[in-house]
Amino acid sequence: MITFEESAPVIVGVENTDAARIAVLWAAGEAERRGLRLRLVHALDWPPGAEHDPDMSKPWETWSGIFRRSGQQTLEEARRFALSAHPGLDITELLVDGEPGAVMRKQAASAAMVVLGSRRLSSIKELLTTGSIAVPVVAHATCPVVIVRDPEHVEDDPWTVVVGVDGSRVSERAVAFAFEEASLRGATVLAVQVRPFFASPVVGAVTNAEEVEEGRIRLAETLAGWSEKYPDVPVRREVVLGHPVHTLVQASEHALCVVVGTRGLGGFKGMLLGSVGHGLVHHARCPVVVVPRESDDEAN
């Protein structure tokens, strides 16, 4: 089970973009469901030296004030937007000087959860733009991080929370989050185990059958006890032969969210995000929840 301190808020990065507004709405709903406060954070990314120039002229001071007031206005608009959907929610606002990625990484240290909006760019474009903060925040945060590119799919019936399961202890924490989220939402958990596909006609038939059976065993082991803990949550299990990112992206097209661990089987020490999480951050069609390891010493 993922434990949240009552004093720890859901923190969402706020910008004047459509992606950020979708993230604010998702964060507000999550804060309300979990009985947590919502903290809206906007980073003032000043031009180099601007905020520390002791010889500011009057026109520069005027520009500086406009820049800061614009940031505050962005926060106030986000607050009104959140309250319009969730009246009565406990919301605080924070205007912080600094580069957005660094600001959100620092905020994550005191958060129950961090929520970030992200424009839909290609992987290469996002890695090359200074506006990309999702990957470094996910890679270093010690709390769950939610990347919201597209809205959740509430039009699908039943509502579904997808969780990637690979048998590692990291994915067990992802499963814990998925069951709790599904219970809060009245949704079904779809647990997906992805196994490699062997195309060789000589060994493929036997090996693929063995992979499916191994996947079923791993799913059973990882999910054991969760249905008893959450008897209100229906569970579907799928073993798929193929690539984890492609499979989970397809599942995301009909999900409230997709939940994965930071680094599962096949990851390397120090590579905290992992290839599957990285691929989903860039390509998933619904919010992606990345659940961290308990500690740096946690092994696969």
C-alpha positions as CSV (number, residue, x, y, z in Angstrom):
1,M,0.0,0.0,0.0
2,I,1.2,3.5,-0.8
3,T,1.0,5.6,2.4
4,F,0.4,9.3,2.2
5,E,1.0,11.6,5.2
6,E,-2.1,13.7,6.0
7,S,0.0,16.8,6.0
8,A,1.5,16.1,2.6
9,P,-0.3,17.8,-0.3
10,V,-0.9,16.9,-3.9
11,I,1.3,19.3,-5.8
12,V,0.7,20.3,-9.4
13,G,2.9,22.4,-11.6
14,V,0.9,25.4,-13.0
15,E,1.5,27.1,-16.4
16,N,-0.7,29.0,-18.8
17,T,-1.1,26.1,-21.2
18,D,-4.0,23.6,-22.0
19,A,-1.8,20.7,-20.8
20,A,-1.3,22.4,-17.4
21,R,-5.0,23.0,-17.0
22,I,-5.8,19.4,-17.6
23,A,-3.2,18.5,-15.0
24,V,-4.7,20.9,-12.5
25,L,-8.1,19.3,-13.0
26,W,-6.7,15.8,-12.5
27,A,-4.7,16.9,-9.4
28,A,-7.7,18.6,-7.9
29,G,-9.9,15.5,-8.3
30,E,-7.2,13.3,-6.8
31,A,-6.7,15.6,-3.8
32,E,-10.5,15.5,-3.2
33,R,-10.7,11.7,-3.5
34,R,-7.8,11.2,-1.1
35,G,-8.8,14.0,1.4
36,L,-5.6,15.9,0.8
37,R,-4.7,19.5,0.2
38,L,-3.8,20.8,-3.2
39,R,-0.8,23.0,-3.7
40,L,-0.5,25.0,-7.0
41,V,3.1,25.8,-7.8
42,H,4.3,28.2,-10.5
43,A,8.0,28.6,-11.2
44,L,9.3,32.0,-12.3
45,D,12.1,31.2,-14.6
46,W,13.9,34.5,-14.8
47,P,16.3,35.5,-17.6
48,P,19.9,35.0,-16.4
49,G,20.8,37.6,-13.8
50,A,17.6,39.5,-14.0
51,E,16.3,38.9,-10.5
52,H,19.7,39.7,-9.0
53,D,20.7,42.8,-10.9
54,P,21.4,45.6,-8.2
55,D,21.4,48.3,-10.9
56,M,17.9,47.7,-12.2
57,S,16.5,50.8,-14.0
58,K,12.9,51.9,-13.5
59,P,11.7,50.3,-16.7
60,W,13.3,47.0,-15.7
61,E,11.7,47.1,-12.3
62,T,8.4,47.7,-14.1
63,W,9.0,44.7,-16.3
64,S,10.0,42.6,-13.2
65,G,6.8,43.5,-11.5
66,I,4.7,42.6,-14.5
67,F,6.5,39.3,-14.8
68,R,5.8,38.4,-11.1
69,R,2.2,39.6,-11.3
70,S,1.7,37.5,-14.4
71,G,2.9,34.4,-12.5
72,Q,0.5,35.2,-9.6
73,Q,-2.4,35.7,-12.1
74,T,-1.6,32.2,-13.6
75,L,-1.9,30.7,-10.1
76,E,-5.1,32.5,-9.3
77,E,-6.7,31.4,-12.6
78,A,-5.7,27.8,-11.8
79,R,-7.2,28.1,-8.4
80,R,-10.5,29.3,-9.9
81,F,-10.4,26.5,-12.4
82,A,-9.8,23.8,-9.7
83,L,-12.6,25.2,-7.5
84,S,-15.1,25.3,-10.3
85,A,-14.9,21.6,-10.5
86,H,-14.2,20.8,-6.8
87,P,-15.8,23.5,-4.6
88,G,-14.5,23.6,-1.1
89,L,-11.1,22.0,-1.9
90,D,-8.3,23.2,0.4
91,I,-5.9,24.9,-2.0
92,T,-2.7,26.9,-1.4
93,E,-0.7,28.7,-4.0
94,L,3.1,29.0,-4.3
95,L,5.1,31.3,-6.6
96,V,8.8,30.2,-6.6
97,D,11.8,31.7,-8.3
98,G,13.7,29.1,-10.3
99,E,13.9,26.7,-13.3
100,P,10.7,24.7,-13.4
101,G,12.4,21.3,-13.3
102,A,14.5,22.2,-10.3
103,V,11.5,23.8,-8.5
104,M,9.3,20.7,-9.0
105,R,12.0,18.3,-7.9
106,K,12.4,20.2,-4.7
107,Q,8.6,20.4,-4.1
108,A,8.4,16.7,-4.6
109,A,10.3,16.1,-1.4
110,S,7.3,17.2,0.7
111,A,4.5,16.0,-1.6
112,A,2.1,13.0,-1.4
113,M,2.0,13.2,-5.2
114,V,3.3,15.5,-7.9
115,V,1.2,16.1,-11.0
116,L,2.7,17.6,-14.2
117,G,1.1,18.6,-17.5
118,S,3.0,17.9,-20.7
119,R,2.4,18.9,-24.2
120,R,2.3,16.1,-26.8
121,L,5.7,16.3,-28.5
122,S,7.9,13.7,-30.0
123,S,10.5,12.1,-27.7
124,I,13.4,13.9,-29.5
125,K,11.7,17.3,-29.5
126,E,10.8,17.0,-25.8
127,L,14.3,16.0,-24.8
128,L,15.7,19.0,-26.6
129,T,13.3,21.6,-25.3
130,T,14.0,23.5,-22.0
131,G,10.3,23.2,-21.2
132,S,10.5,19.5,-20.6
133,I,10.6,18.7,-16.9
134,A,8.6,15.5,-16.7
135,V,11.5,13.0,-17.1
136,P,13.9,14.5,-14.6
137,V,11.2,15.0,-12.0
138,V,10.0,11.4,-12.4
139,A,13.6,10.1,-12.3
140,H,14.4,11.8,-8.9
141,A,11.1,12.0,-7.0
142,T,10.4,9.9,-4.0
143,C,6.6,10.1,-4.3
144,P,4.3,9.1,-7.1
145,V,4.5,11.4,-10.1
146,V,1.6,11.8,-12.6
147,I,2.2,12.9,-16.1
148,V,-0.9,14.3,-17.8
149,R,-0.7,14.6,-21.6
150,D,-4.3,13.5,-22.4
151,P,-7.4,13.5,-20.2
152,E,-8.6,10.3,-18.5
153,H,-11.0,8.2,-20.5
154,V,-14.2,8.5,-18.5
155,E,-16.4,7.7,-21.4
156,D,-15.3,4.0,-21.4
157,D,-17.3,1.4,-19.5
158,P,-16.1,0.0,-17.2
159,W,-13.7,2.6,-15.9
160,T,-10.3,1.0,-15.9
161,V,-6.9,1.6,-14.1
162,V,-4.2,-0.2,-16.0
163,V,-1.1,-1.4,-14.2
164,G,2.1,-2.9,-15.7
165,V,3.3,-6.0,-13.8
166,D,6.7,-7.5,-14.3
167,G,7.1,-9.4,-11.1
168,S,9.6,-7.0,-9.5
169,R,9.1,-5.4,-6.1
170,V,8.8,-2.0,-7.9
171,S,5.8,-3.3,-9.8
172,E,4.2,-4.5,-6.5
173,R,4.2,-0.9,-5.3
174,A,2.5,0.1,-8.7
175,V,-0.1,-2.6,-8.1
176,A,-0.8,-1.2,-4.6
177,F,-1.4,2.2,-6.0
178,A,-3.6,0.8,-8.8
179,F,-5.9,-1.0,-6.5
180,E,-6.2,1.9,-4.2
181,E,-6.9,4.3,-7.1
182,A,-9.5,1.8,-8.6
183,S,-11.2,1.5,-5.2
184,L,-11.5,5.3,-4.9
185,R,-12.8,5.6,-8.5
186,G,-15.1,2.6,-8.6
187,A,-13.0,1.2,-11.4
188,T,-11.6,-2.1,-12.6
189,V,-7.9,-3.0,-12.4
190,L,-6.4,-4.3,-15.6
191,A,-3.1,-6.0,-14.7
192,V,-0.9,-6.5,-17.7
193,Q,2.1,-8.8,-17.9
194,V,4.1,-8.4,-21.1
195,R,6.3,-11.2,-22.2
196,P,8.8,-11.4,-25.1
197,F,7.5,-12.8,-28.4
198,F,9.6,-15.3,-30.4
199,A,8.8,-15.3,-34.1
200,S,10.9,-18.3,-35.1
201,P,8.7,-21.1,-36.4
202,V,11.2,-23.6,-35.0
203,V,11.1,-22.5,-31.3
204,G,8.4,-19.9,-31.3
205,A,5.4,-22.1,-30.6
206,V,6.9,-23.8,-27.6
207,T,8.7,-20.8,-26.2
208,N,5.8,-18.5,-26.6
209,A,3.5,-20.9,-24.7
210,E,6.1,-21.1,-22.0
211,E,6.3,-17.3,-21.8
212,V,2.5,-17.1,-21.5
213,E,2.5,-19.6,-18.6
214,E,5.3,-17.8,-16.9
215,G,3.4,-14.5,-17.2
216,R,0.3,-16.1,-15.6
217,I,2.4,-17.3,-12.7
218,R,4.0,-13.9,-12.2
219,L,0.6,-12.2,-12.3
220,A,-0.9,-14.6,-9.8
221,E,2.1,-14.1,-7.4
222,T,2.0,-10.3,-7.6
223,L,-1.8,-10.0,-7.3
224,A,-2.1,-12.5,-4.5
225,G,-4.1,-11.0,-1.7
226,W,-5.1,-7.7,-3.4
227,S,-8.6,-8.9,-4.3
228,E,-9.1,-9.8,-0.6
229,K,-7.8,-6.4,0.5
230,Y,-10.0,-4.6,-2.1
231,P,-13.1,-6.8,-2.6
232,D,-14.9,-3.9,-4.3
233,V,-12.4,-3.8,-7.1
234,P,-13.0,-6.1,-10.2
235,V,-9.7,-7.5,-11.7
236,R,-8.8,-8.4,-15.2
237,R,-5.6,-10.2,-16.0
238,E,-3.8,-10.1,-19.4
239,V,-0.6,-11.8,-20.5
240,V,0.5,-10.3,-23.8
241,L,3.4,-11.3,-26.0
242,G,5.2,-8.2,-27.4
243,H,6.8,-5.0,-26.3
244,P,5.7,-3.4,-22.9
245,V,5.6,0.2,-24.1
246,H,3.5,-0.7,-27.2
247,T,1.1,-2.9,-25.2
248,L,0.6,-0.4,-22.4
249,V,0.1,2.5,-24.8
250,Q,-2.6,0.6,-26.5
251,A,-4.2,-0.1,-23.1
252,S,-4.0,3.6,-22.2
253,E,-6.4,4.4,-25.0
254,H,-9.3,3.2,-22.8
255,A,-8.0,3.9,-19.3
256,L,-8.4,6.4,-16.4
257,C,-4.6,6.1,-15.9
258,V,-1.7,3.7,-16.5
259,V,0.4,2.9,-13.4
260,V,4.0,1.6,-13.6
261,G,7.1,1.5,-11.3
262,T,10.1,3.6,-11.8
263,R,12.4,0.7,-12.8
264,G,11.4,-2.9,-13.1
265,L,13.0,-6.0,-14.6
266,G,15.7,-5.3,-17.1
267,G,16.5,-1.9,-15.6
268,F,20.0,-0.8,-14.5
269,K,21.1,0.5,-11.2
270,G,20.8,4.3,-11.2
271,M,18.4,4.3,-14.2
272,L,15.5,5.3,-12.1
273,L,12.9,5.9,-14.7
274,G,13.4,2.9,-16.9
275,S,12.7,2.4,-20.6
276,V,9.0,1.4,-20.1
277,G,8.2,4.4,-17.9
278,H,10.1,6.7,-20.3
279,G,8.2,5.4,-23.3
280,L,4.9,5.8,-21.6
281,V,5.7,9.4,-20.5
282,H,6.1,10.2,-24.2
283,H,3.4,8.1,-25.8
284,A,0.6,7.2,-23.4
285,R,-3.0,8.4,-24.3
286,C,-4.1,9.0,-20.7
287,P,-2.4,10.1,-17.4
288,V,0.6,8.0,-16.4
289,V,1.4,7.4,-12.7
290,V,5.0,6.5,-12.0
291,V,5.4,5.0,-8.6
292,P,8.9,5.1,-7.1
293,R,10.9,2.5,-5.3
294,E,10.9,2.4,-1.5
295,S,14.6,3.2,-1.4
296,D,17.7,3.2,-3.5
297,D,18.5,-0.3,-2.1
298,E,15.4,-1.9,-3.3
299,A,16.3,-4.6,-5.8
300,N,14.3,-6.2,-8.6
